């Protein structure tokens, strides 16, 4: 089955790329949850070792889903303001290699702030069960493959949080199994997306 995509390019030279990427993902997340749509994947065509890049692409088998997503108010408003460039919804070229963009929640656990929040949650649960909270220190390897952060905020709770994303090269295409954020995970969800980097290079 042919897959389709559309790409969002962030035009301001001094743009906060993790923030804009997060806003786009939030719009997609809300849209897919509202309409009960599965299988929308996220590709990051301008990803590099040093930056998440100034582009995000949404991938899906159904062209009409992407056309509807593209018409969401945020994308259209940012386009009219000159902040975003939106591509046409197009068929993914046959010569695109497959990659996996995955959310690695284990990365967050090595950072002090996230560890503190996690311990507070665990302590609260233990106290609710009437148990003594006695956390054990666990040695964590700090050798990590390259990752980038995406800044997110919850529309329901207004809390801010971070998605830690890594890019993996893969040998073959996997089914469109993604989280509601459009990414694979460390465990169950292993969907792949086309690496649209070559389209960026073609201009």
N, C-alpha and C positions, 0 to 999 in steps of 0.2 A: 504493500500500500504506500502510495506517495505521501510524503510529509510536506507540510507547508510551514512558512515562517514569515514573520515581519520583524524588522530591526528598528530599534530606537537609537539614534545618535544624540549624544549630549553636546551641544554646540558651544556653550561658554568656555573660554580657555581656562578660567580659574574655577571650574565647577568642582563641587564636593562630590566626587564620583561614587564613593560608598553610599552617601546619602541619597543621591538621585537613583542609583540602582535599587536601593531599598524601597524608595517610593514607588518605583515601577512594579516591583515584586508585590508590594502591598496592594496595588490596584488589581493586579492579576489575581492575587489570593482572594480578595473580596469578590471579584467577578466570578471566579470559578466556584467559590463556596455558595454564592447566591443562586447560581444556575445549575449547581450540582454537576459540574463538568470535571471529568477526569483526564489525566494524560497530557496536560500542558507542561512542556519542559522548557527550561531556561538555558540558553547558551550565551557565553560571554566572549564575543568574537575578538575583542581587542585586549584580552587577558595577556599579561606578561609577568615576568618574575617580580617586577617592581610595582605593578599597578593592576587593579581590576579592569581598567580600561574604560573608555568613554562610550561604550555601546552595550546594549543588551538585546537579545533576540528571543522571541517566543516561538516555540515549535509545537505543532499539533497536526494530526491527520486530517482534521476537518477545516477546510478553508473558511467556512462561514463562522466558526468559533473565533478564529483570529481576526476576521473582519469586524466582528462584534466587539471583541476586546480592544481593538485599535480605536474604535469610536468612543471609548470611555472618555468622560469629560476631562480628566487630568491630562491625558495624552494630547487631546485636541487643544486644550488651553495652553499647554506648554509649547505646542507647535505654533499657535497663533502669536505667542509672545516672542517667538524666535529662539527659544531655548532648546527645542527638540526638532530633529528631522526624523520623519517616519517614512520607512520604505513601503513599497507596495507589498501586499501579501503574495508570496511567490512560492513556487515549488522548490524544495531543497535540491540543489544540483546533485547529480549522481556521483560526481567525483569528490564530494566532501568526505573526509575521514570522520570516524566516530570518536567522541570523547565523553568522559563522564565528569560532570560537575557535581560534587557531593558536599553535603553539609556534614561536617565532622564536629559533633557536639563534644567529643572528648577533648578537643583543643581548649575549650572554654574552662575546663576544670583545672588547667595549669596556671591560670591567671588568678591573682590574689583576690580581686574584687568578686569574681564569679565564685571562687571557692568559699568566700565568706558568706555570700548569699545562699549557696547550697547548704552550708553547715547550719545556717539559721533555719532553713526549711526542714532539714532533718531533725534539728532539735525540737522544733515546734511539733512535728509528728510524733516524736518519742514522748514528749510531755503529754500529748493528747492521749497516748496509749498508757500513760502512767509508768513509763519506763525511764530508767536513768540514761541520760545521754552521755556517752563516753566515746567520742570519735577516735579512730585509730589513724595514725599518720601512715600514709601510703607513699612510697617513693615512686615518682613519676618521671619517666624518661622525657627530657626536654628536646630531644632530637626530632624535629618535625619537618615534613615536606613543606614546600611553599604553600602558603594559604593567604587569602585576603578576607577582610572583614566587610560585612554589609550591615549598615545601620538600619534598624527596624524600629517601629513603634506600634503598639497594639491599639487598634481603633476602639476596642472595648474597654481596656483598662488604662490606656494612655501611657503604659509603661514602655520604656525603651529597652531594647535588647540587641544582641549582635548575632548574626549568622556567620560562622567561620566556614569558608568555602575552599575546597581544593579541586584541582583539575587533574584527572587521570587519563592517560592514554590507554586505549582499549584495542583489542584485536578484532572485535566484531560488534555489530549492532545488538543491543538488548531491547526488550520490550519497553514500552513507555510507562515504566513504573516509577513515579515521582511523588514526592511529598506535595502538600498543597502550596509550597513555595516554589515548586518547579525543579527541585534538586533530588538527586539520589541521596542515599544515606549510607552509613557504615555497614548496615546489616541487611534489612529486608529489601529495600528499594534500590534497584541497581540499573535504572533506566539510563540510556545513553542519548546523546544529542549530536547533530552534525557540528563539526568545528567549522564555523563560518569565517574563520580568519582569512581564508583565501579570497572571499568576497570583499573583505575590507581592503586587502592588498590591491585588488583590481580597481578599487575606487568606486 
